[in-house]
């Protein structure tokens, strides 16, 4: 099964080798037909501490790296 890849914006880089990425998705409400924006935060592994707040990054599923990290930054 292929690994999921998501794109989002780095919202925090305070921890070592970890970034918090906010991923936004848009969809139409099934009844009201209004476009709805929902966002979710993911904690991702950043091996070299290369990314800073505001950077647009892509994250990929991986094996658990810690209690909360299940994603890694790929670009």
PDB file of N, CA, C, O and CB in Angstrom:
ATOM      1  N   UNK A   1       0.838  -1.180   0.000  1.00  0.00           N
ATOM      2  CA  UNK A   1       0.000   0.000   0.000  1.00  0.00           C
ATOM      3  C   UNK A   1       0.882   1.242   0.000  1.00  0.00           C
ATOM      4  O   UNK A   1       1.812   1.332   0.802  1.00  0.00           O
ATOM      5  CB  UNK A   1      -0.953  -0.001   1.213  1.00  0.00           C
ATOM      6  N   UNK A   2       0.608   2.214  -0.895  1.00  0.00           N
ATOM      7  CA  UNK A   2       1.460   3.406  -0.943  1.00  0.00           C
ATOM      8  C   UNK A   2       1.285   4.286   0.288  1.00  0.00           C
ATOM      9  O   UNK A   2       0.235   4.296   0.932  1.00  0.00           O
ATOM     10  CB  UNK A   2       1.158   4.213  -2.195  1.00  0.00           C
ATOM     11  N   UNK A   3       2.346   5.023   0.593  1.00  0.00           N
ATOM     12  CA  UNK A   3       2.309   5.936   1.737  1.00  0.00           C
ATOM     13  C   UNK A   3       1.616   7.224   1.340  1.00  0.00           C
ATOM     14  O   UNK A   3       1.802   7.721   0.229  1.00  0.00           O
ATOM     15  CB  UNK A   3       3.733   6.228   2.260  1.00  0.00           C
ATOM     16  N   UNK A   4       0.811   7.769   2.253  1.00  0.00           N
ATOM     17  CA  UNK A   4       0.124   9.028   1.977  1.00  0.00           C
ATOM     18  C   UNK A   4       1.123  10.177   2.002  1.00  0.00           C
ATOM     19  O   UNK A   4       2.065  10.180   2.795  1.00  0.00           O
ATOM     20  CB  UNK A   4      -1.009   9.274   3.000  1.00  0.00           C
ATOM     21  N   UNK A   5       0.907  11.147   1.129  1.00  0.00           N
ATOM     22  CA  UNK A   5       1.727  12.357   1.085  1.00  0.00           C
ATOM     23  C   UNK A   5       0.782  13.544   1.193  1.00  0.00           C
ATOM     24  O   UNK A   5      -0.189  13.642   0.443  1.00  0.00           O
ATOM     25  CB  UNK A   5       2.596  12.430  -0.232  1.00  0.00           C
ATOM     26  N   UNK A   6       1.069  14.453   2.136  1.00  0.00           N
ATOM     27  CA  UNK A   6       0.248  15.643   2.349  1.00  0.00           C
ATOM     28  C   UNK A   6       1.128  16.880   2.232  1.00  0.00           C
ATOM     29  O   UNK A   6       2.341  16.813   2.431  1.00  0.00           O
ATOM     30  CB  UNK A   6      -0.459  15.597   3.734  1.00  0.00           C
ATOM     31  N   UNK A   7       0.505  18.012   1.905  1.00  0.00           N
ATOM     32  CA  UNK A   7       1.232  19.276   1.813  1.00  0.00           C
ATOM     33  C   UNK A   7       0.641  20.250   2.814  1.00  0.00           C
ATOM     34  O   UNK A   7      -0.579  20.351   2.949  1.00  0.00           O
ATOM     35  CB  UNK A   7       1.176  19.861   0.370  1.00  0.00           C
ATOM     36  N   UNK A   8       1.512  20.971   3.519  1.00  0.00           N
ATOM     37  CA  UNK A   8       1.035  21.922   4.507  1.00  0.00           C
ATOM     38  C   UNK A   8       2.084  22.965   4.842  1.00  0.00           C
ATOM     39  O   UNK A   8       3.142  23.032   4.216  1.00  0.00           O
ATOM     40  CB  UNK A   8       0.611  21.202   5.759  1.00  0.00           C
ATOM     41  N   UNK A   9       1.771  23.778   5.845  1.00  0.00           N
ATOM     42  CA  UNK A   9       2.642  24.881   6.255  1.00  0.00           C
ATOM     43  C   UNK A   9       3.180  24.592   7.653  1.00  0.00           C
ATOM     44  O   UNK A   9       2.435  24.171   8.538  1.00  0.00           O
ATOM     45  CB  UNK A   9       1.877  26.245   6.225  1.00  0.00           C
ATOM     46  N   UNK A  10       4.480  24.821   7.846  1.00  0.00           N
ATOM     47  CA  UNK A  10       5.103  24.624   9.157  1.00  0.00           C
ATOM     48  C   UNK A  10       4.593  25.710  10.105  1.00  0.00           C
ATOM     49  O   UNK A  10       4.708  26.902   9.820  1.00  0.00           O
ATOM     50  CB  UNK A  10       6.672  24.659   9.052  1.00  0.00           C
ATOM     51  N   UNK A  11       4.025  25.278  11.243  1.00  0.00           N
ATOM     52  CA  UNK A  11       3.506  26.242  12.226  1.00  0.00           C
ATOM     53  C   UNK A  11       4.385  26.327  13.461  1.00  0.00           C
ATOM     54  O   UNK A  11       4.277  27.286  14.225  1.00  0.00           O
ATOM     55  CB  UNK A  11       2.090  25.865  12.635  1.00  0.00           C
ATOM     56  N   UNK A  12       5.262  25.336  13.678  1.00  0.00           N
ATOM     57  CA  UNK A  12       6.156  25.365  14.831  1.00  0.00           C
ATOM     58  C   UNK A  12       7.399  24.543  14.536  1.00  0.00           C
ATOM     59  O   UNK A  12       7.325  23.480  13.919  1.00  0.00           O
ATOM     60  CB  UNK A  12       5.444  24.837  16.096  1.00  0.00           C
ATOM     61  N   UNK A  13       8.556  25.055  14.991  1.00  0.00           N
ATOM     62  CA  UNK A  13       9.810  24.301  14.863  1.00  0.00           C
ATOM     63  C   UNK A  13      10.580  24.359  16.184  1.00  0.00           C
ATOM     64  O   UNK A  13      11.810  24.310  16.198  1.00  0.00           O
ATOM     65  CB  UNK A  13      10.681  24.864  13.695  1.00  0.00           C
ATOM     66  N   UNK A  14       9.845  24.464  17.286  1.00  0.00           N
ATOM     67  CA  UNK A  14      10.464  24.669  18.595  1.00  0.00           C
ATOM     68  C   UNK A  14      11.220  23.438  19.097  1.00  0.00           C
ATOM     69  O   UNK A  14      12.207  23.583  19.817  1.00  0.00           O
ATOM     70  CB  UNK A  14       9.408  25.054  19.602  1.00  0.00           C
ATOM     71  N   UNK A  15      10.785  22.248  18.739  1.00  0.00           N
ATOM     72  CA  UNK A  15      11.413  21.023  19.237  1.00  0.00           C
ATOM     73  C   UNK A  15      12.521  20.542  18.309  1.00  0.00           C
ATOM     74  O   UNK A  15      12.508  20.829  17.112  1.00  0.00           O
ATOM     75  CB  UNK A  15      10.368  19.926  19.407  1.00  0.00           C
ATOM     76  N   UNK A  16      13.474  19.814  18.865  1.00  0.00           N
ATOM     77  CA  UNK A  16      14.590  19.299  18.078  1.00  0.00           C
ATOM     78  C   UNK A  16      14.101  18.215  17.131  1.00  0.00           C
ATOM     79  O   UNK A  16      13.396  17.291  17.538  1.00  0.00           O
ATOM     80  CB  UNK A  16      15.701  18.752  18.996  1.00  0.00           C
ATOM     81  N   UNK A  17      14.480  18.335  15.863  1.00  0.00           N
ATOM     82  CA  UNK A  17      14.169  17.355  14.809  1.00  0.00           C
ATOM     83  C   UNK A  17      12.674  17.124  14.619  1.00  0.00           C
ATOM     84  O   UNK A  17      12.269  16.076  14.117  1.00  0.00           O
ATOM     85  CB  UNK A  17      14.833  16.039  15.124  1.00  0.00           C
ATOM     86  N   UNK A  18      11.856  18.086  15.013  1.00  0.00           N
ATOM     87  CA  UNK A  18      10.410  17.951  14.866  1.00  0.00           C
ATOM     88  C   UNK A  18       9.815  19.267  14.390  1.00  0.00           C
ATOM     89  O   UNK A  18      10.186  20.336  14.876  1.00  0.00           O
ATOM     90  CB  UNK A  18       9.759  17.511  16.195  1.00  0.00           C
ATOM     91  N   UNK A  19       8.891  19.186  13.438  1.00  0.00           N
ATOM     92  CA  UNK A  19       8.126  20.355  13.019  1.00  0.00           C
ATOM     93  C   UNK A  19       6.646  20.010  13.118  1.00  0.00           C
ATOM     94  O   UNK A  19       6.250  18.860  12.930  1.00  0.00           O
ATOM     95  CB  UNK A  19       8.509  20.801  11.566  1.00  0.00           C
ATOM     96  N   UNK A  20       5.840  21.014  13.413  1.00  0.00           N
ATOM     97  CA  UNK A  20       4.392  20.842  13.402  1.00  0.00           C
ATOM     98  C   UNK A  20       3.890  21.427  12.091  1.00  0.00           C
ATOM     99  O   UNK A  20       4.155  22.586  11.773  1.00  0.00           O
ATOM    100  CB  UNK A  20       3.706  21.532  14.647  1.00  0.00           C
ATOM    101  N   UNK A  21       3.157  20.608  11.329  1.00  0.00           N
ATOM    102  CA  UNK A  21       2.688  21.010  10.008  1.00  0.00           C
ATOM    103  C   UNK A  21       1.165  21.074  10.023  1.00  0.00           C
ATOM    104  O   UNK A  21       0.504  20.114  10.421  1.00  0.00           O
ATOM    105  CB  UNK A  21       3.192  20.027   8.909  1.00  0.00           C
ATOM    106  N   UNK A  22       0.612  22.197   9.594  1.00  0.00           N
ATOM    107  CA  UNK A  22      -0.833  22.364   9.498  1.00  0.00           C
ATOM    108  C   UNK A  22      -1.259  22.080   8.060  1.00  0.00           C
ATOM    109  O   UNK A  22      -0.822  22.754   7.128  1.00  0.00           O
ATOM    110  CB  UNK A  22      -1.268  23.800   9.941  1.00  0.00           C
ATOM    111  N   UNK A  23      -2.124  21.065   7.892  1.00  0.00           N
ATOM    112  CA  UNK A  23      -2.592  20.656   6.569  1.00  0.00           C
ATOM    113  C   UNK A  23      -4.065  21.048   6.458  1.00  0.00           C
ATOM    114  O   UNK A  23      -4.877  20.687   7.310  1.00  0.00           O
ATOM    115  CB  UNK A  23      -2.390  19.107   6.335  1.00  0.00           C
ATOM    116  N   UNK A  24      -4.402  21.790   5.398  1.00  0.00           N
ATOM    117  CA  UNK A  24      -5.775  22.244   5.193  1.00  0.00           C
ATOM    118  C   UNK A  24      -6.405  21.453   4.056  1.00  0.00           C
ATOM    119  O   UNK A  24      -5.779  21.222   3.021  1.00  0.00           O
ATOM    120  CB  UNK A  24      -5.818  23.763   4.892  1.00  0.00           C
ATOM    121  N   UNK A  25      -7.659  21.039   4.265  1.00  0.00           N
ATOM    122  CA  UNK A  25      -8.390  20.385   3.182  1.00  0.00           C
ATOM    123  C   UNK A  25      -9.692  21.130   2.946  1.00  0.00           C
ATOM    124  O   UNK A  25     -10.283  21.676   3.877  1.00  0.00           O
ATOM    125  CB  UNK A  25      -8.662  18.890   3.508  1.00  0.00           C
ATOM    126  N   UNK A  26     -10.137  21.149   1.691  1.00  0.00           N
ATOM    127  CA  UNK A  26     -11.372  21.833   1.318  1.00  0.00           C
ATOM    128  C   UNK A  26     -12.323  20.827   0.694  1.00  0.00           C
ATOM    129  O   UNK A  26     -11.918  19.969  -0.091  1.00  0.00           O
ATOM    130  CB  UNK A  26     -11.093  23.009   0.341  1.00  0.00           C
ATOM    131  N   UNK A  27     -13.602  20.948   1.057  1.00  0.00           N
ATOM    132  CA  UNK A  27     -14.598  20.055   0.481  1.00  0.00           C
ATOM    133  C   UNK A  27     -15.950  20.751   0.518  1.00  0.00           C
ATOM    134  O   UNK A  27     -16.142  21.711   1.263  1.00  0.00           O
ATOM    135  CB  UNK A  27     -14.647  18.696   1.240  1.00  0.00           C
ATOM    136  N   UNK A  28     -16.866  20.271  -0.275  1.00  0.00           N
ATOM    137  CA  UNK A  28     -18.219  20.824  -0.274  1.00  0.00           C
ATOM    138  C   UNK A  28     -19.047  20.131   0.793  1.00  0.00           C
ATOM    139  O   UNK A  28     -19.002  18.907   0.924  1.00  0.00           O
ATOM    140  CB  UNK A  28     -18.884  20.672  -1.664  1.00  0.00           C
ATOM    141  N   UNK A  29     -19.802  20.909   1.556  1.00  0.00           N
ATOM    142  CA  UNK A  29     -20.711  20.353   2.552  1.00  0.00           C
ATOM    143  C   UNK A  29     -21.790  19.554   1.815  1.00  0.00           C
ATOM    144  O   UNK A  29     -22.358  20.046   0.840  1.00  0.00           O
ATOM    145  CB  UNK A  29     -21.346  21.488   3.444  1.00  0.00           C
ATOM    146  N   UNK A  30     -22.081  18.325   2.268  1.00  0.00           N
ATOM    147  CA  UNK A  30     -23.006  17.479   1.520  1.00  0.00           C
ATOM    148  C   UNK A  30     -24.428  18.045   1.384  1.00  0.00           C
ATOM    149  O   UNK A  30     -25.089  17.816   0.371  1.00  0.00           O
ATOM    150  CB  UNK A  30     -23.077  16.145   2.174  1.00  0.00           C
ATOM    151  N   UNK A  31     -24.891  18.769   2.382  1.00  0.00           N
ATOM    152  CA  UNK A  31     -26.258  19.293   2.324  1.00  0.00           C
ATOM    153  C   UNK A  31     -26.304  20.747   1.853  1.00  0.00           C
ATOM    154  O   UNK A  31     -27.110  21.103   0.993  1.00  0.00           O
ATOM    155  CB  UNK A  31     -26.915  19.179   3.689  1.00  0.00           C
ATOM    156  N   UNK A  32     -25.440  21.575   2.419  1.00  0.00           N
ATOM    157  CA  UNK A  32     -25.489  23.010   2.127  1.00  0.00           C
ATOM    158  C   UNK A  32     -24.730  23.409   0.872  1.00  0.00           C
ATOM    159  O   UNK A  32     -24.911  24.519   0.373  1.00  0.00           O
ATOM    160  CB  UNK A  32     -24.945  23.773   3.286  1.00  0.00           C
ATOM    161  N   UNK A  33     -23.887  22.531   0.356  1.00  0.00           N
ATOM    162  CA  UNK A  33     -23.097  22.790  -0.848  1.00  0.00           C
ATOM    163  C   UNK A  33     -22.151  23.976  -0.701  1.00  0.00           C
ATOM    164  O   UNK A  33     -21.745  24.579  -1.694  1.00  0.00           O
ATOM    165  CB  UNK A  33     -24.014  23.028  -2.014  1.00  0.00           C
ATOM    166  N   UNK A  34     -21.801  24.310   0.542  1.00  0.00           N
ATOM    167  CA  UNK A  34     -20.857  25.394   0.796  1.00  0.00           C
ATOM    168  C   UNK A  34     -19.461  24.788   0.908  1.00  0.00           C
ATOM    169  O   UNK A  34     -19.307  23.688   1.439  1.00  0.00           O
ATOM    170  CB  UNK A  34     -21.236  26.191   2.095  1.00  0.00           C
ATOM    171  N   UNK A  35     -18.455  25.485   0.418  1.00  0.00           N
ATOM    172  CA  UNK A  35     -17.090  25.004   0.547  1.00  0.00           C
ATOM    173  C   UNK A  35     -16.628  25.199   1.988  1.00  0.00           C
ATOM    174  O   UNK A  35     -16.696  26.300   2.534  1.00  0.00           O
ATOM    175  CB  UNK A  35     -16.147  25.738  -0.442  1.00  0.00           C
ATOM    176  N   UNK A  36     -16.154  24.106   2.595  1.00  0.00           N
ATOM    177  CA  UNK A  36     -15.734  24.117   3.988  1.00  0.00           C
ATOM    178  C   UNK A  36     -14.227  23.900   4.041  1.00  0.00           C
ATOM    179  O   UNK A  36     -13.688  23.059   3.323  1.00  0.00           O
ATOM    180  CB  UNK A  36     -16.486  23.029   4.814  1.00  0.00           C
ATOM    181  N   UNK A  37     -13.547  24.670   4.903  1.00  0.00           N
ATOM    182  CA  UNK A  37     -12.102  24.505   5.102  1.00  0.00           C
ATOM    183  C   UNK A  37     -11.868  23.879   6.461  1.00  0.00           C
ATOM    184  O   UNK A  37     -12.327  24.403   7.475  1.00  0.00           O
ATOM    185  CB  UNK A  37     -11.348  25.866   4.986  1.00  0.00           C
ATOM    186  N   UNK A  38     -11.157  22.760   6.491  1.00  0.00           N
ATOM    187  CA  UNK A  38     -10.791  22.124   7.752  1.00  0.00           C
ATOM    188  C   UNK A  38      -9.281  21.960   7.762  1.00  0.00           C
ATOM    189  O   UNK A  38      -8.671  21.682   6.730  1.00  0.00           O
ATOM    190  CB  UNK A  38     -11.517  20.744   7.937  1.00  0.00           C
ATOM    191  N   UNK A  39      -8.680  22.136   8.938  1.00  0.00           N
ATOM    192  CA  UNK A  39      -7.240  21.954   9.032  1.00  0.00           C
ATOM    193  C   UNK A  39      -6.925  20.994  10.168  1.00  0.00           C
ATOM    194  O   UNK A  39      -7.679  20.872  11.133  1.00  0.00           O
ATOM    195  CB  UNK A  39      -6.524  23.305   9.243  1.00  0.00           C
ATOM    196  N   UNK A  40      -5.797  20.320  10.030  1.00  0.00           N
ATOM    197  CA  UNK A  40      -5.352  19.377  11.037  1.00  0.00           C
ATOM    198  C   UNK A  40      -3.839  19.527  11.169  1.00  0.00           C
ATOM    199  O   UNK A  40      -3.142  19.781  10.186  1.00  0.00           O
ATOM    200  CB  UNK A  40      -5.756  17.905  10.668  1.00  0.00           C
ATOM    201  N   UNK A  41      -3.343  19.369  12.392  1.00  0.00           N
ATOM    202  CA  UNK A  41      -1.905  19.496  12.628  1.00  0.00           C
ATOM    203  C   UNK A  41      -1.270  18.110  12.727  1.00  0.00           C
ATOM    204  O   UNK A  41      -1.821  17.205  13.354  1.00  0.00           O
ATOM    205  CB  UNK A  41      -1.629  20.313  13.918  1.00  0.00           C
ATOM    206  N   UNK A  42      -0.121  17.960  12.109  1.00  0.00           N
ATOM    207  CA  UNK A  42       0.656  16.732  12.180  1.00  0.00           C
ATOM    208  C   UNK A  42       2.048  17.077  12.684  1.00  0.00           C
ATOM    209  O   UNK A  42       2.602  18.119  12.334  1.00  0.00           O
ATOM    210  CB  UNK A  42       0.719  16.020  10.795  1.00  0.00           C
ATOM    211  N   UNK A  43       2.615  16.197  13.510  1.00  0.00           N
ATOM    212  CA  UNK A  43       3.995  16.367  13.942  1.00  0.00           C
ATOM    213  C   UNK A  43       4.858  15.483  13.055  1.00  0.00           C
ATOM    214  O   UNK A  43       4.619  14.282  12.931  1.00  0.00           O
ATOM    215  CB  UNK A  43       4.178  16.011  15.464  1.00  0.00           C
ATOM    216  N   UNK A  44       5.869  16.097  12.438  1.00  0.00           N
ATOM    217  CA  UNK A  44       6.678  15.391  11.456  1.00  0.00           C
ATOM    218  C   UNK A  44       8.155  15.455  11.827  1.00  0.00           C
ATOM    219  O   UNK A  44       8.624  16.422  12.428  1.00  0.00           O
ATOM    220  CB  UNK A  44       6.454  15.975  10.060  1.00  0.00           C
ATOM    221  N   UNK A  45       8.877  14.399  11.452  1.00  0.00           N
ATOM    222  CA  UNK A  45      10.301  14.291  11.737  1.00  0.00           C
ATOM    223  C   UNK A  45      11.089  15.097  10.707  1.00  0.00           C
ATOM    224  O   UNK A  45      10.915  14.914   9.502  1.00  0.00           O
ATOM    225  CB  UNK A  45      10.752  12.808  11.739  1.00  0.00           C
ATOM    226  N   UNK A  46      11.956  15.988  11.187  1.00  0.00           N
ATOM    227  CA  UNK A  46      12.815  16.820  10.332  1.00  0.00           C
ATOM    228  C   UNK A  46      14.251  16.560  10.773  1.00  0.00           C
ATOM    229  O   UNK A  46      14.747  17.200  11.701  1.00  0.00           O
ATOM    230  CB  UNK A  46      12.441  18.369  10.435  1.00  0.00           C
ATOM    231  N   UNK A  47      14.908  15.629  10.112  1.00  0.00           N
ATOM    232  CA  UNK A  47      16.225  15.128  10.529  1.00  0.00           C
ATOM    233  C   UNK A  47      17.253  16.236  10.723  1.00  0.00           C
ATOM    234  O   UNK A  47      17.990  16.226  11.709  1.00  0.00           O
ATOM    235  CB  UNK A  47      16.743  14.142   9.510  1.00  0.00           C
ATOM    236  N   UNK A  48      17.314  17.210   9.781  1.00  0.00           N
ATOM    237  CA  UNK A  48      18.384  18.212   9.805  1.00  0.00           C
ATOM    238  C   UNK A  48      17.935  19.559  10.365  1.00  0.00           C
ATOM    239  O   UNK A  48      18.695  20.525  10.290  1.00  0.00           O
ATOM    240  CB  UNK A  48      18.926  18.407   8.415  1.00  0.00           C
ATOM    241  N   UNK A  49      16.747  19.657  10.913  1.00  0.00           N
ATOM    242  CA  UNK A  49      16.196  20.937  11.393  1.00  0.00           C
ATOM    243  C   UNK A  49      16.287  22.005  10.309  1.00  0.00           C
ATOM    244  O   UNK A  49      16.687  23.137  10.577  1.00  0.00           O
ATOM    245  CB  UNK A  49      16.941  21.409  12.661  1.00  0.00           C
ATOM    246  N   UNK A  50      15.912  21.638   9.079  1.00  0.00           N
ATOM    247  CA  UNK A  50      16.079  22.530   7.939  1.00  0.00           C
ATOM    248  C   UNK A  50      14.907  23.481   7.740  1.00  0.00           C
ATOM    249  O   UNK A  50      15.070  24.516   7.094  1.00  0.00           O
ATOM    250  CB  UNK A  50      16.279  21.724   6.696  1.00  0.00           C
ATOM    251  N   UNK A  51      13.741  23.167   8.269  1.00  0.00           N
ATOM    252  CA  UNK A  51      12.547  23.938   7.954  1.00  0.00           C
ATOM    253  C   UNK A  51      12.154  24.857   9.097  1.00  0.00           C
ATOM    254  O   UNK A  51      12.266  24.499  10.270  1.00  0.00           O
ATOM    255  CB  UNK A  51      11.398  23.011   7.619  1.00  0.00           C
ATOM    256  N   UNK A  52      11.690  26.048   8.736  1.00  0.00           N
ATOM    257  CA  UNK A  52      11.311  27.074   9.711  1.00  0.00           C
ATOM    258  C   UNK A  52       9.827  27.396   9.572  1.00  0.00           C
ATOM    259  O   UNK A  52       9.180  26.950   8.625  1.00  0.00           O
ATOM    260  CB  UNK A  52      12.163  28.356   9.523  1.00  0.00           C
ATOM    261  N   UNK A  53       9.292  28.162  10.503  1.00  0.00           N
ATOM    262  CA  UNK A  53       7.882  28.540  10.495  1.00  0.00           C
ATOM    263  C   UNK A  53       7.551  29.281   9.203  1.00  0.00           C
ATOM    264  O   UNK A  53       8.272  30.190   8.793  1.00  0.00           O
ATOM    265  CB  UNK A  53       7.541  29.415  11.724  1.00  0.00           C
ATOM    266  N   UNK A  54       6.451  28.880   8.569  1.00  0.00           N
ATOM    267  CA  UNK A  54       6.013  29.520   7.330  1.00  0.00           C
ATOM    268  C   UNK A  54       6.398  28.770   6.074  1.00  0.00           C
ATOM    269  O   UNK A  54       5.855  29.051   5.006  1.00  0.00           O
ATOM    270  CB  UNK A  54       6.567  30.889   7.258  1.00  0.00           C
ATOM    271  N   UNK A  55       7.318  27.825   6.166  1.00  0.00           N
ATOM    272  CA  UNK A  55       7.730  27.050   4.985  1.00  0.00           C
ATOM    273  C   UNK A  55       6.613  26.099   4.560  1.00  0.00           C
ATOM    274  O   UNK A  55       5.930  25.514   5.400  1.00  0.00           O
ATOM    275  CB  UNK A  55       9.030  26.254   5.277  1.00  0.00           C
ATOM    276  N   UNK A  56       6.437  25.950   3.243  1.00  0.00           N
ATOM    277  CA  UNK A  56       5.489  24.978   2.708  1.00  0.00           C
ATOM    278  C   UNK A  56       6.260  23.674   2.490  1.00  0.00           C
ATOM    279  O   UNK A  56       7.268  23.647   1.784  1.00  0.00           O
ATOM    280  CB  UNK A  56       4.817  25.493   1.366  1.00  0.00           C
ATOM    281  N   UNK A  57       5.771  22.595   3.108  1.00  0.00           N
ATOM    282  CA  UNK A  57       6.487  21.316   3.055  1.00  0.00           C
ATOM    283  C   UNK A  57       5.530  20.188   2.670  1.00  0.00           C
ATOM    284  O   UNK A  57       4.310  20.318   2.774  1.00  0.00           O
ATOM    285  CB  UNK A  57       7.158  21.008   4.417  1.00  0.00           C
ATOM    286  N   UNK A  58       6.116  19.087   2.225  1.00  0.00           N
ATOM    287  CA  UNK A  58       5.359  17.867   1.973  1.00  0.00           C
ATOM    288  C   UNK A  58       5.786  16.837   3.011  1.00  0.00           C
ATOM    289  O   UNK A  58       6.976  16.681   3.285  1.00  0.00           O
ATOM    290  CB  UNK A  58       5.588  17.336   0.510  1.00  0.00           C
ATOM    291  N   UNK A  59       4.813  16.136   3.587  1.00  0.00           N
ATOM    292  CA  UNK A  59       5.108  15.120   4.591  1.00  0.00           C
ATOM    293  C   UNK A  59       4.585  13.773   4.115  1.00  0.00           C
ATOM    294  O   UNK A  59       3.606  13.690   3.373  1.00  0.00           O
ATOM    295  CB  UNK A  59       4.488  15.495   5.959  1.00  0.00           C
ATOM    296  N   UNK A  60       5.263  12.721   4.561  1.00  0.00           N
ATOM    297  CA  UNK A  60       4.935  11.362   4.140  1.00  0.00           C
ATOM    298  C   UNK A  60       4.803  10.467   5.353  1.00  0.00           C
ATOM    299  O   UNK A  60       5.542  10.616   6.326  1.00  0.00           O
ATOM    300  CB  UNK A  60       5.999  10.810   3.177  1.00  0.00           C
ATOM    301  N   UNK A  61       3.863   9.536   5.297  1.00  0.00           N
ATOM    302  CA  UNK A  61       3.671   8.572   6.375  1.00  0.00           C
ATOM    303  C   UNK A  61       4.943   7.764   6.581  1.00  0.00           C
ATOM    304  O   UNK A  61       5.681   7.504   5.630  1.00  0.00           O
ATOM    305  CB  UNK A  61       2.482   7.639   6.072  1.00  0.00           C
ATOM    306  N   UNK A  62       5.199   7.368   7.822  1.00  0.00           N
ATOM    307  CA  UNK A  62       6.340   6.510   8.121  1.00  0.00           C
ATOM    308  C   UNK A  62       6.032   5.694   9.370  1.00  0.00           C
ATOM    309  O   UNK A  62       4.993   5.877  10.003  1.00  0.00           O
ATOM    310  CB  UNK A  62       7.638   7.347   8.312  1.00  0.00           C
ATOM    311  N   UNK A  63       6.924   4.816   9.708  1.00  0.00           N
ATOM    312  CA  UNK A  63       6.786   4.048  10.945  1.00  0.00           C
ATOM    313  C   UNK A  63       6.905   5.013  12.122  1.00  0.00           C
ATOM    314  O   UNK A  63       7.553   6.051  11.993  1.00  0.00           O
ATOM    315  CB  UNK A  63       7.867   2.910  11.035  1.00  0.00           C
ATOM    316  N   UNK A  64       6.300   4.700  13.259  1.00  0.00           N
ATOM    317  CA  UNK A  64       6.358   5.626  14.402  1.00  0.00           C
ATOM    318  C   UNK A  64       7.790   5.944  14.821  1.00  0.00           C
ATOM    319  O   UNK A  64       8.607   5.046  15.029  1.00  0.00           O
ATOM    320  CB  UNK A  64       5.601   5.042  15.587  1.00  0.00           C
ATOM    321  N   UNK A  65       8.080   7.258  14.942  1.00  0.00           N
ATOM    322  CA  UNK A  65       9.409   7.699  15.379  1.00  0.00           C
ATOM    323  C   UNK A  65       9.403   8.039  16.864  1.00  0.00           C
ATOM    324  O   UNK A  65      10.443   7.988  17.520  1.00  0.00           O
ATOM    325  CB  UNK A  65       9.871   8.919  14.559  1.00  0.00           C
ATOM    326  N   UNK A  66       8.217   8.389  17.401  1.00  0.00           N
ATOM    327  CA  UNK A  66       8.067   8.697  18.820  1.00  0.00           C
ATOM    328  C   UNK A  66       6.594   8.533  19.172  1.00  0.00           C
ATOM    329  O   UNK A  66       5.817   7.993  18.384  1.00  0.00           O
ATOM    330  CB  UNK A  66       8.581  10.147  19.157  1.00  0.00           C
ATOM    331  N   UNK A  67       6.216   9.000  20.353  1.00  0.00           N
ATOM    332  CA  UNK A  67       4.828   8.861  20.792  1.00  0.00           C
ATOM    333  C   UNK A  67       3.847   9.568  19.855  1.00  0.00           C
ATOM    334  O   UNK A  67       2.750   9.065  19.614  1.00  0.00           O
ATOM    335  CB  UNK A  67       4.675   9.408  22.199  1.00  0.00           C
ATOM    336  N   UNK A  68       4.236  10.726  19.330  1.00  0.00           N
ATOM    337  CA  UNK A  68       3.320  11.513  18.504  1.00  0.00           C
ATOM    338  C   UNK A  68       3.721  11.602  17.036  1.00  0.00           C
ATOM    339  O   UNK A  68       2.898  12.009  16.216  1.00  0.00           O
ATOM    340  CB  UNK A  68       3.213  12.890  19.060  1.00  0.00           C
ATOM    341  N   UNK A  69       4.934  11.244  16.673  1.00  0.00           N
ATOM    342  CA  UNK A  69       5.404  11.426  15.296  1.00  0.00           C
ATOM    343  C   UNK A  69       5.174  10.176  14.452  1.00  0.00           C
ATOM    344  O   UNK A  69       5.711   9.107  14.741  1.00  0.00           O
ATOM    345  CB  UNK A  69       6.888  11.790  15.288  1.00  0.00           C
ATOM    346  N   UNK A  70       4.362  10.330  13.399  1.00  0.00           N
ATOM    347  CA  UNK A  70       4.099   9.244  12.456  1.00  0.00           C
ATOM    348  C   UNK A  70       4.339   9.697  11.019  1.00  0.00           C
ATOM    349  O   UNK A  70       3.996   8.988  10.074  1.00  0.00           O
ATOM    350  CB  UNK A  70       2.663   8.735  12.615  1.00  0.00           C
ATOM    351  N   UNK A  71       4.929  10.882  10.859  1.00  0.00           N
ATOM    352  CA  UNK A  71       5.161  11.470   9.548  1.00  0.00           C
ATOM    353  C   UNK A  71       6.594  11.961   9.469  1.00  0.00           C
ATOM    354  O   UNK A  71       7.215  12.239  10.495  1.00  0.00           O
ATOM    355  CB  UNK A  71       4.170  12.625   9.271  1.00  0.00           C
ATOM    356  N   UNK A  72       7.133  12.070   8.239  1.00  0.00           N
ATOM    357  CA  UNK A  72       8.464  12.647   8.026  1.00  0.00           C
ATOM    358  C   UNK A  72       8.414  13.638   6.880  1.00  0.00           C
ATOM    359  O   UNK A  72       7.652  13.466   5.928  1.00  0.00           O
ATOM    360  CB  UNK A  72       9.509  11.546   7.739  1.00  0.00           C
ATOM    361  N   UNK A  73       9.235  14.682   6.978  1.00  0.00           N
ATOM    362  CA  UNK A  73       9.272  15.725   5.952  1.00  0.00           C
ATOM    363  C   UNK A  73      10.066  15.206   4.772  1.00  0.00           C
ATOM    364  O   UNK A  73      11.150  14.649   4.945  1.00  0.00           O
ATOM    365  CB  UNK A  73       9.891  17.047   6.500  1.00  0.00           C
ATOM    366  N   UNK A  74       9.518  15.391   3.538  1.00  0.00           N
ATOM    367  CA  UNK A  74      10.249  14.959   2.347  1.00  0.00           C
ATOM    368  C   UNK A  74      10.678  16.135   1.476  1.00  0.00           C
ATOM    369  O   UNK A  74      11.576  15.977   0.650  1.00  0.00           O
ATOM    370  CB  UNK A  74       9.396  14.004   1.533  1.00  0.00           C
ATOM    371  N   UNK A  75      10.067  17.308   1.633  1.00  0.00           N
ATOM    372  CA  UNK A  75      10.505  18.478   0.873  1.00  0.00           C
ATOM    373  C   UNK A  75       9.882  19.750   1.416  1.00  0.00           C
ATOM    374  O   UNK A  75      10.141  20.835   0.896  1.00  0.00           O
ATOM    375  CB  UNK A  75      10.157  18.318  -0.602  1.00  0.00           C
TER     376      UNK A  75
END
